Amino acid sequence: MIDLVPEGVRWSEDLLDRNAVARDLWPGGTLRFWKGEHAPAPRIVVWPSTDAQVHAVLRRAEALKVPVIPYGMGSGVCGGARGREDAVTVDVKALDSIGPLDTERWTVDCGAGVNGQHLEDWLDARGFTLGHSPSSIWCSSVGGWAAARSAGQFSSKYGVFEDMVLQLRAVSPTRGPFIVGEGGDAPDAWMDSLLGSEGTLAVITSLRLRVWPKPQARALRGWSFPSVEAAVEAMRGLMQNELWPAVIRLYDPVDTRIGGKTKPEKDPGDRSFLKELLHAVDGLPEVRKRLLSLPLRLPGLINEVFDRMAAGCMLIVGFEGDPAVVAASERAGNRILTAAGGEDLGVAPGERWFRSRHHVSYKLMPIFERGGFADTMEVACAWSQLVPLYHAVRDALSPTVVVMAHMSHCYPEGASIYFSFAGRGDVDVYDATWKQALDAVLAIGGTATHHHGVGSLKAHAASVEVGAAVAGWRELKHLLDPKGVMNPGRLYVDVEGIVPPPVAFKPEPSDNLAHAHALANLAERRDAGAPREPLWDWESFPMPPRWQRLPWQTGVIEVSGTVDGHAVRLGRAPRSAAGPDLRGWLSARDPQAICTFATAELGARWLGEATCDRPWEVARELLRGDLRPAVLNVVRGRLRVGFRGAAAASFGAVASTRVPGGLAEIPWDAGSLPSGRLVPCEPGDERCAMTTPQGYFRREHP
Amino acid sequence: MSSHRLDTCALCPRLCRPACPVASGSAREAAVPAVIAGVLFDWQRGLGDAALAAKAATLCVDCGACQAHCHLDRPLPAALRVARVELIPAPPYEALRPIEGRGRIVAIEADERPFAKALSRRLAEPIRRWPTADRLGVAAIDYPVFENRLSELRATLADCEVVVADGAVAEVLKRAGVPFRWLHEVVPELAAPTGSCRTAGSKPAACCGAAGPLAAHHPEDAVRVGKHWLARTEERRVNDARCRNHLVAIDRTVRDALDLLLEST
């Protein structure tokens, strides 16, 4: 064991420590634990406290051919951090520094081992927020968020986790410590590959993240819709009108009714007769252990009963941030929701959701305790596929488990669906359920994972989804971990036989998506997008790296091409967390690649112009004041600010009050956004071409 | 253990993690309360050994933060106390010493510092001194045998005005139902601005690692928890002498109300 642990590194071979990291939060593992089966414990656990120590451990492991499992807080639900008997588990929790907080640039540095809630509390005490609020925030680490491409409940405003990462430090066995992103010493493209790599390439040790001032206003409301279809249309309307709500969550009829979304909050002491009865039965341990096993043998019947009981569905919509922007957004949003058939239920449902937004995990244990299992699956697809995908997965799951769903994490081009299901506590039933569900998702062309990552559970599905483009991950694996010691067997596996070609995806007009050649120029992309215009008018592909863009500025949504003669489709609109983001790799490798990009309808638009001192500084302040203009540039020394969608004129009016001398409306001109890698510059630099809350940028190659 | 159900905690996705000062400070996954519950649950159902369970049950400062955080209000702290009693023999504790001197107030001295003398000077009145080398035997507080000690304390301190500076002593008195005041309550200008875990403040997670069975059974982890506590705050003043004595070994600048009293007198 001593051979494996470099001097100075804290370690333990105590069974207590090894068992503790053997199991992550994969419900399949929890079911096995409940049945008395223990996950394999690693040989040893180490707690490096510096990058150099991490490197020393990885080098030893590589030399001794010992698998390495990076471990944050083990909150993954796909088995990506489960133990192996021959492995060393690298627990990153000793990498727990927080700060400095840069209050001028709005960034914070923090170690990979920092608990999510601790980071948020630390920022909150200083007047800031990360804006990342996954329901696992109490039990997950910042490094884990990066490794598995997490998404939080407010993602439609603040972005998913990779939108927040400005710099990432990591250590690989071969390369040692390196930095990507801001001030990086490694290729920019590595950022997209490390995020979502789930410990298979390197150990992520620290990150620099974008932060925001705490919101001054928050407006959450509940809306009732007669059907999922009607509510989905309303959600699409909110996103494609560029209102950027912080929260959009649609509960399907079963979740709305059975999940209790419409019930008023009760006094905890107030028990119905049924609850009293259940409470009494719960006191009988042998009965309690089997309480759900009988009803869960009849999931089809229960699903049918639930379907009959359910009627209508609940949508929670929330805006937060600057009060004037929130007010304008909410007014426009309410009009869209009402026009789509929504009934305003007031603020109570939204506020209730907000208070209990991290409590969902407490609902899982009682199901296991009573002889069942509970799990969740988060898939995603473009708007036009969303309802078919919802029905397809429900149909696939209904014969074996009781199922309900909510839809959240919305984008202008699509959304994710989060299925919650419960079945009889039998490992065979559990495994069969997952196979049916994943097959249904892949058959319809959605992604098998929106933000839970891949691990072991979805390794086969992710490998099918990524197909031959797995070569992109292997190329970097060869550079960083040629001996293959980093988390082997997770993320991607060799899929036996011929990988089926990816399902061709033909967007419907409602998806606001268009295709263009990867080398297309702006004019060609505008033609391809007609009669709409590109949502973001990048001069060319590739766009600036993610950390130089604004979180809501998407680039390419999907890339389709060929690798070694095999057709591949990467990205899966709107977003996939099936491992690293290999879209950039594919479009660089395949000169014939086709890129799918988001477009905007030529509806309401408002463009204003002003002559003011230091226009880029004024532009930056507009972003920092929660405005999200579609156009924000300086043309011949004049500031231009433009908005699209239902609140365009209102946003324009708000912006006008924040620009010295105000903005004068002019005819719409989307202008263009700079492409390629950008270089930080001063706001007064005449080459300045873009701003984010973090600073100013010019083109690297004018 | 039969009266304490541990299944819910053992199955829980470790939601109490951020509240636990030991889990946060030690960086050990084994110290997460829900993980400890899992070890005890295995022991309870005959799948784990007692030595491992004892080790797990002592990775705790008994601050109650896990239960306070738990949306289901699971009484894990009580279950851990019961488990420790079942798994670990009762530690010995010394006989109570005589109370020295005269005066209406009794100052309980739990370390080598002359608490009673300094308080006497400060209040300009005679103070009785009651020294204890093992903080009135706090390590055995959860064991049935300690009931005798509690009765003894109630009898000895009946009609006394008791002042304490040490959290462990306070814990014992509280269990005995003996009224007492903290030094910083008697002399408010000595109070630390933010208080410390057991004496003030609503967040028990502020524990520095000095309390509960942790320091005796896992001294290295207790130091880690202390370092973590110090790294998260610029505050170097505490009210509780137990915290001070633990933290001063890590950072010499840490001072408590008693240090300030001694300096001012």
Chai-1 contact restraints between the chains, C-beta under 6 A:
chainA,res_idxA,chainB,res_idxB,connection_type,confidence,min_distance_angstrom,max_distance_angstrom,comment,restraint_id
A,L16,B,A30,contact,1.0,0.0,6.0,A-B,restraint_1
A,L16,B,L52,contact,1.0,0.0,6.0,A-B,restraint_2
A,L16,B,K55,contact,1.0,0.0,6.0,A-B,restraint_3
A,L16,B,A56,contact,1.0,0.0,6.0,A-B,restraint_4
A,D17,B,A30,contact,1.0,0.0,6.0,A-B,restraint_5
A,A20,B,E29,contact,1.0,0.0,6.0,A-B,restraint_6
A,A20,B,A30,contact,1.0,0.0,6.0,A-B,restraint_7
A,A20,B,V35,contact,1.0,0.0,6.0,A-B,restraint_8
A,V21,B,E29,contact,1.0,0.0,6.0,A-B,restraint_9
A,L25,B,P13,contact,1.0,0.0,6.0,A-B,restraint_10
A,G36,B,L47,contact,1.0,0.0,6.0,A-B,restraint_11
A,W47,B,A27,contact,1.0,0.0,6.0,A-B,restraint_12
A,K93,B,A27,contact,1.0,0.0,6.0,A-B,restraint_13
A,A94,B,A27,contact,1.0,0.0,6.0,A-B,restraint_14
A,N115,B,P18,contact,1.0,0.0,6.0,A-B,restraint_15
A,Q117,B,P18,contact,1.0,0.0,6.0,A-B,restraint_16
A,H118,B,P18,contact,1.0,0.0,6.0,A-B,restraint_17
A,W138,B,L15,contact,1.0,0.0,6.0,A-B,restraint_18
A,W138,B,P18,contact,1.0,0.0,6.0,A-B,restraint_19
A,C139,B,P13,contact,1.0,0.0,6.0,A-B,restraint_20
A,C139,B,R14,contact,1.0,0.0,6.0,A-B,restraint_21
A,C139,B,L15,contact,1.0,0.0,6.0,A-B,restraint_22
A,C139,B,R17,contact,1.0,0.0,6.0,A-B,restraint_23
A,H359,B,H71,contact,1.0,0.0,6.0,A-B,restraint_24
A,S361,B,P13,contact,1.0,0.0,6.0,A-B,restraint_25
A,S361,B,L15,contact,1.0,0.0,6.0,A-B,restraint_26
A,Y362,B,H71,contact,1.0,0.0,6.0,A-B,restraint_27
A,Y362,B,L72,contact,1.0,0.0,6.0,A-B,restraint_28
A,M365,B,T8,contact,1.0,0.0,6.0,A-B,restraint_29
A,M365,B,L11,contact,1.0,0.0,6.0,A-B,restraint_30
A,M365,B,C12,contact,1.0,0.0,6.0,A-B,restraint_31
A,F368,B,L11,contact,1.0,0.0,6.0,A-B,restraint_32
A,E369,B,D7,contact,1.0,0.0,6.0,A-B,restraint_33
